[in-house]
Every structure is written in C-alpha cells, then in structure tokens.
C-alpha cells in the first residue's frame, strides 16, 4: 500500500488524478451529462498514455462525477447524475430554506467519508478475494459470470424481462467477429470490416454518449434558476458529524456492499441507504422536507459505491457497475488483464489504483470546497449547448482507434439503439455488462466443456459452480413466481366473489 501511495503521489500521476477529478466534478455537476459519458470520451485519449496514468485519470473522473452531481441536485433540484436523485429530496429543501452552504457542506463531507470508508474496504477485501479467486477454475468462473449477468438483469431499473432482454442484446452484439475460443470467424455476413467484430470503444461511445446526446436534443431550450449562495461558507461542525456517525457508517457500508454486486450502480446504493436511514431515524417524518440525515445517507452511499464496485473489477474482472465497464475496457486496451492473477502479475498497478482512489476522494473534497461558487454558475449552462461539441469528440474518438469510418457508423448505430432502448424504458446497464462479459463467459465455458468432453453434467463435480448456477436459477424464478401470484390474486378474488 505504501508503494502504491508513493506511485500515485508522483508528480505526473498526481496531475492526471487532479485532471480526472476536476473534469469529473464539472461534468457531473451539469444535468444531463455524467461520468460514463466523460470516461467514454476520454478513453481514446489514453491510448498513448502509460497504463498507470490512464487508469488513475479514469478513476479520478469516476470519483469526481459521482460527487459533482450533488451540486445541481442541491441548488437546482436537478440531479447531475442518476446517483444524486435521492439527494434532491432533502438537499434542495435545505438550500431553499436559506441554508445552501450547509446543504453543500453536508453533501461534500458525506461524500468524503463514504469514499474513504469504501477505500478501506477495497484495500482490505481485494487481496484475500483475489487469492481465493486463484483457486477457482473455468467451471466456477463461467458460473460466476452467469450469476452476475442474471443479477444485473433482475435488479436493473424496470422489469426483470426488460433487464434480461437488454443483457441478451449485449451478448448478441459481442458475438460477431473472430471467436476467441477457437479462432473461427462468425456472423461477419461477408464484410471484411466485421472480422474484428464491434470494437468496445465505439459501442461504449454509442450507448453511453450518443444515446444521451439524442435524449438531450429532445429537450426544449431553457435556462434554470439556481439558488444563490451567501458570502460565507459554513461547513458543518464536528458536533453535526458526531451526532450522525451511525447513519454515515451504515450508509457507507451499504454503498460499498451494494457496489460489489455486479451492475447495480450508485443510484441503487443511495436509494437503499436513504430508505434504511428513514427506517432507523427517530424523526422519519422530516425526510423529504430538508433533513440532514437524508443528504448524508444519499451522498455517503453513492460515493462508497465507487470503491465497492472496484472490488469485483480488480479481483474477478467483473465490472461492479456499468461505468466500470469503461475502466475494464481501458485496462484491457493497455494489456492489463483484470482478475485473480492481477495481484501477482501487476501488483504495483493494483496498489497504485487503490491508493489513487483514496487520493481522488481527498482531491474531490478540496476541489469541491474551493470551487463550489464557480460550480454554481457552471451548472446553469444548458446541456444541449454542449451537444455539438461532444458529438465532434465522439466522432474523433471512434475514428481514431482504427482509422476506420466503419467504427463511426458502429458508434452511431449503437447510439440510436441505446436511444430506442431508453425510450422503451429498457435499462442500458445490462446491455453494456452483457457485451463486456460475453467473451470471458464463452471462453471459460468452452474451456470447461473441453475438459469434460462436452458434458454439462460435469458441473456436479464442482460444488461452487453448481451453487452459482442454482443461485442464478433461484434469482430468475422467484420474481416470476411473485409476479404470477400478484397477477393471479385479483382473478381468484373475482372468481370467488359471490353473485
């Protein structure tokens, strides 16, 4: 950890962290934009960078964007990122009641506490989990990825069937091109451009950025009225933090462990933590009217989620959130293979990532406190004014990875697909996770079948893999049974109702 800290504190590494956090805060504070869009746009710029610099830059963007969303949520009642939705419930009322500085201080301080506690969990849990993961084979890994895909689909926003549909589309999109397991071409339809399949970056740019740009272009032009700040910033004192330490600790733990669940995202963390805070509060009726506990719970949880999501990414190569798929893509592009061997093959990078996460949270805290007034003016810029500029950067990014116009059309095509899915209320997170995990799932499953002469029954000899498959089946069947009972109840009542 000390070696990683010394690496991350190097002048150039620290500069990239600073640039990542500051740009993440700016983009996160503007409603309509987000960390996923920024990270996808920055991915082509990292090709010529050292691997450590590229990863630290993206980690800084991730941390900064999640925290930056509280600015617009507090002062505009418009969440800058989905993870800040719950912050609007109490942050905006506190600001509207004449205490905008206090609302920002509560959010910024809670973000730091949640981020640091998640960092402790990341440093403590990642090494033993990676050593445990070294002992599992292809059967266990393929079953684990299957379980992750099912989990992503069933807890995504919207219905379970829509989540499964989205994940399936992502898997289908990953099939064309050269199969990694046997080196055979498939689903190229006679096109030479399709021999490499759909590259990760154009797909990410399309789904994360172009779809959002199309969504923003639907909105009418207009300007928002921001709550004005006073001349002095009143940061909450030690007594305020001490009286709410249980809420902060509970929300940080919830955010961390929800982040470990693949594909869940920070928005779910803040919802769960907010609900738990209200349940255990002595004054639950004050939630939604400008209560300190609500702001603290939401911001501590959504920032802790970032650190929690890095645990499965580092140890198993499974992104804990859709945005982490971009970080996974950056690591693969820089010839870094996340997973059980990462701690032994590239331990210096791993500990630099963990130390960089701690430093990113400290930088976020300092930058937010120092620049909150400037951010309050920046968030009034309508996001649709930025659409043409962002679109040009998307074109450059998609074309630059292979100097092929085909990749540009792929980006636009997946952007239209993402926009259509969003309009149909089909979640995009499972699509990205399915696209990223399809290749390792197929590779591990084929290896397992080759070892067992093609027999699926061999999974019985691997209890852990069988347990993962059973868990996936239970997670699929239980919601269907519940929905079936819910639909059957009115019909049964109508039949049994006397004339």
WOPE-V400671 format. One record per residue. RES is the residue in one small letter. NEAR is the number of other C-alpha atoms within 12 Angstrom. D_LAST is the distance of its C-alpha to the last C-alpha in whole Angstrom. Layout:
RES,NEAR,D_LAST / RES,NEAR,D_LAST
//
This chain:
x,25,75 / x,15,78 / x,19,79 / x,27,76 / x,25,76 / x,22,80 / x,28,79 / x,38,76 / x,28,79 / x,22,81 / x,13,82 / x,20,80 / x,35,77 / x,34,77 / x,23,77 / x,35,75 / x,42,72 / x,37,73 / x,30,72 / x,42,69 / x,43,68 / x,41,69 / x,39,68 / x,45,64 / x,49,64 / x,45,65 / x,42,62 / x,45,60 / x,47,60 / x,45,59 / x,41,56 / x,41,55 / x,45,58 / x,39,57 / x,48,59 / x,44,58 / x,40,60 / x,47,63 / x,47,63 / x,43,63 / x,42,65 / x,40,68 / x,44,67 / x,33,70 / x,28,72 / x,32,72 / x,25,74 / x,17,77 / x,23,77 / x,22,77 / x,31,74 / x,39,74 / x,37,75 / x,43,72 / x,46,69 / x,46,70 / x,43,70 / x,51,66 / x,54,66 / x,48,67 / x,48,65 / x,57,62 / x,61,62 / x,52,64 / x,50,61 / x,61,58 / x,65,60 / x,55,61 / x,53,57 / x,58,57 / x,57,59 / x,50,57 / x,46,54 / x,51,56 / x,48,58 / x,39,55 / x,34,52 / x,34,52 / x,37,52 / x,43,55 / x,44,54 / x,38,50 / x,48,51 / x,51,52 / x,36,48 / x,45,48 / x,57,51 / x,44,50 / x,39,48 / x,42,50 / x,49,54 / x,42,53 / x,31,52 / x,36,55 / x,38,57 / x,28,56 / x,21,57 / x,19,60 / x,31,61 / x,40,61 / x,35,64 / x,37,62 / x,44,59 / x,50,61 / x,37,63 / x,49,60 / x,55,59 / x,47,62 / x,40,63 / x,45,60 / x,54,60 / x,42,63 / x,42,62 / x,51,59 / x,50,62 / x,41,64 / x,35,62 / x,45,61 / x,40,64 / x,25,65 / x,34,62 / x,41,63 / x,34,67 / x,19,66 / x,26,63 / x,37,64 / x,29,67 / x,21,66 / x,28,63 / x,31,65 / x,20,67 / x,20,64 / x,27,63 / x,21,66 / x,17,65 / x,25,62 / x,26,63 / x,30,61 / x,39,58 / x,33,57 / x,40,58 / x,37,56 / x,36,53 / x,36,53 / x,40,53 / x,41,50 / x,34,49 / x,42,50 / x,50,48 / x,42,45 / x,37,45 / x,49,46 / x,42,43 / x,37,41 / x,33,42 / x,36,43 / x,26,41 / x,23,38 / x,21,36 / x,30,37 / x,26,37 / x,28,39 / x,37,42 / x,34,42 / x,30,43 / x,40,45 / x,40,47 / x,32,47 / x,30,49 / x,37,51 / x,28,52 / x,25,52 / x,33,55 / x,35,57 / x,34,58 / x,29,60 / x,28,64 / x,23,66 / x,24,64 / x,23,65 / x,22,65 / x,14,67 / x,12,68 / x,15,67 / x,22,66 / x,23,62 / x,22,60 / x,21,63 / x,13,63 / x,12,66 / x,15,67 / x,17,70 / x,25,68 / x,25,65 / x,22,67 / x,26,67 / x,31,63 / x,36,62 / x,35,64 / x,41,62 / x,48,63 / x,41,62 / x,44,59 / x,53,59 / x,50,60 / x,43,58 / x,46,55 / x,46,56 / x,48,58 / x,45,57 / x,37,54 / x,40,54 / x,34,57 / x,30,54 / x,27,52 / x,25,54 / x,21,55 / x,16,52 / x,17,52 / x,13,54 / x,13,57 / x,12,58 / x,18,59 / x,22,58 / x,19,59 / x,26,60 / x,32,60 / x,24,64 / x,27,66 / x,17,68 / x,11,72 / x,15,71 / x,21,69 / x,17,68 / x,24,67 / x,25,65 / x,14,67 / x,12,67 / x,10,65 / x,21,62 / x,23,62 / x,13,63 / x,16,60 / x,30,58 / x,23,59 / x,22,56 / x,38,54 / x,45,56 / x,33,57 / x,34,53 / x,48,53 / x,47,56 / x,39,55 / x,42,51 / x,50,53 / x,47,55 / x,39,53 / x,40,50 / x,45,53 / x,41,54 / x,40,51 / x,48,51 / x,50,50 / x,45,48 / x,49,50 / x,54,51 / x,41,48 / x,38,46 / x,45,49 / x,49,49 / x,35,45 / x,35,45 / x,45,48 / x,44,47 / x,28,43 / x,29,45 / x,38,48 / x,28,45 / x,19,43 / x,21,47 / x,22,48 / x,14,49 / x,17,48 / x,20,45 / x,17,44 / x,21,47 / x,33,46 / x,24,46 / x,23,48 / x,32,51 / x,37,52 / x,44,54 / x,48,52 / x,49,50 / x,53,53 / x,54,55 / x,54,52 / x,58,51 / x,64,55 / x,57,56 / x,57,53 / x,61,54 / x,62,57 / x,56,57 / x,55,55 / x,66,58 / x,59,60 / x,49,57 / x,50,57 / x,52,60 / x,45,60 / x,41,58 / x,45,60 / x,45,64 / x,37,63 / x,41,61 / x,43,61 / x,48,57 / x,45,57 / x,46,55 / x,52,53 / x,48,54 / x,49,57 / x,47,58 / x,45,58 / x,47,61 / x,48,63 / x,44,63 / x,40,64 / x,40,67 / x,37,68 / x,25,67 / x,27,69 / x,24,72 / x,17,72 / x,27,71 / x,30,68 / x,38,66 / x,36,64 / x,32,66 / x,25,69 / x,31,70 / x,32,71 / x,20,74 / x,16,75 / x,23,74 / x,28,74 / x,24,76 / x,35,74 / x,42,71 / x,33,72 / x,37,73 / x,48,70 / x,47,69 / x,38,71 / x,52,71 / x,52,67 / x,42,68 / x,39,71 / x,51,68 / x,48,66 / x,32,70 / x,38,71 / x,47,67 / x,36,67 / x,24,71 / x,29,70 / x,43,67 / x,32,69 / x,19,72 / x,24,70 / x,40,67 / x,26,68 / x,19,69 / x,36,66 / x,36,64 / x,25,66 / x,29,65 / x,38,62 / x,29,62 / x,27,63 / x,25,60 / x,35,59 / x,27,59 / x,22,63 / x,22,64 / x,27,62 / x,18,65 / x,17,67 / x,31,65 / x,31,64 / x,19,68 / x,26,68 / x,42,65 / x,33,67 / x,27,70 / x,36,69 / x,38,67 / x,25,70 / x,24,72 / x,25,71 / x,21,72 / x,14,74 / x,22,71 / x,19,69 / x,27,67 / x,33,66 / x,34,65 / x,24,63 / x,33,61 / x,37,61 / x,33,59 / x,24,57 / x,38,55 / x,32,55 / x,26,53 / x,34,51 / x,38,51 / x,29,50 / x,23,47 / x,29,46 / x,28,46 / x,17,44 / x,17,41 / x,21,41 / x,30,42 / x,42,45 / x,49,48 / x,50,49 / x,48,48 / x,45,50 / x,49,53 / x,54,53 / x,45,52 / x,42,55 / x,48,57 / x,46,56 / x,34,56 / x,32,59 / x,34,60 / x,34,57 / x,30,58 / x,25,61 / x,28,60 / x,31,58 / x,25,61 / x,25,63 / x,30,61 / x,22,60 / x,18,64 / x,17,65 / x,19,62 / x,12,63 / x,14,60 / x,17,58 / x,22,55 / x,16,54 / x,21,57 / x,28,55 / x,18,55 / x,17,58 / x,23,57 / x,18,55 / x,24,55 / x,31,54 / x,25,51 / x,22,50 / x,28,50 / x,30,48 / x,22,46 / x,23,45 / x,27,45 / x,22,42 / x,18,40 / x,26,40 / x,28,39 / x,18,36 / x,17,35 / x,22,34 / x,18,32 / x,14,30 / x,15,29 / x,16,28 / x,15,26 / x,15,24 / x,14,23 / x,14,22 / x,14,20 / x,14,18 / x,13,16 / x,13,15 / x,14,14 / x,13,12 / x,12,10 / x,11,10 / x,10,9 / x,9,7 / x,7,4 / x,5,0
//
